Each structure stands twice: as C-alpha cells, then as structure tokens.
Amino acid sequence: MAGPCALRMPLCKSDSAARVNSSTTPNQPAAHRGDGPPAAAAEATGGSQDNDRAAWGCYGAIVFWMTRPSVTTAEVKDKVAPYWQRLNSTLLPAASDPLIRLRNVTLPRPGERVPVIQPILAAFPDEIRPILEWGLQHRTALTSLFAATLYDAPSSISSACLPL
C-alpha cells in the first residue's frame, strides 16, 4: 500500500520512506532495532491471570509493530495477524479489558497527544469488533489484571464500540 501509512503511531511516513536500515546502535529503543516484541509477554500457560497477561502482551506486540518505522503497512498487518487470532479465540475473556484501558493511554506526536487506541481502532476494526461484541454478550466471563473500579461501569465496553 503506497501513500501515508495509517498504522504509524508516532510518525506518519509513506511505506517506501518507512524502510530504513535495521542496523542500529545499542542505545536505541527496541522498536528501532531489528528485534521483535518480547516473546514471553504474549505467551500464556493457562489460568485467568496468565491469559490476562498474554492479552496485554498481544496488544503490546501490536503496538510494537505499528510503531516500527522499518516495516510497511502490509508487513505490519502480517506480523500482527497471529496476535489478533489469539485475542479472538483463546484469549477472548481477557481481550476486552486492555482495549477499554488503552483509551486512557496516549502516545506523543509532535504537537499533540494521540490516544493509543485511536490508530488501533482505525487500522483493525474487523479484528476489534468481535472482541468487543463477545465482551458485551459475556460480560460476567470477562477477566482483568486489575481490581474493579468505578471506571469499570457497564457502559465502558459499549462506549468503546461506538467508533466501530
């Protein structure tokens, strides 16, 4: 896909301009080295809390790949497909909570702060919609790493669905 890359969170570059040399200095953040996201973060060995951690790890990997300047939009979609498959299958009970909580996380861009969920919603509506729909239908089965708060009102999940 040519033209501006909608998946780039901190910087928006065309796919041809986004390709850079992957050799970097050791002081650069992992998102700018040839490394992938931490593998252990998205692994689950079973149990509710492990699945919650794995769901967060999947979203972390998705954000990781979306912010890499050295990959194209098509490559990002290919790299994150396994994470979306896990979130939409074995991790469904744990997949809604991170989406809801990511509404309050922002990424700095020059001159603005963008909610991290915005580019994810824009780039992956077909992957997110089933997660949120499942969460609405199975509210009592949802899990979280965090204790319930007033923030967790029943309307939270439905308000996240509105942009979709």
Summary of the structure (lengths in Angstrom):
residues: 164
radius of gyration: 16.2
end to end distance: 22.7
largest distance: 47.9
contacts: 451
relative contact order: 0.15
helix: 55%
strand: 6%
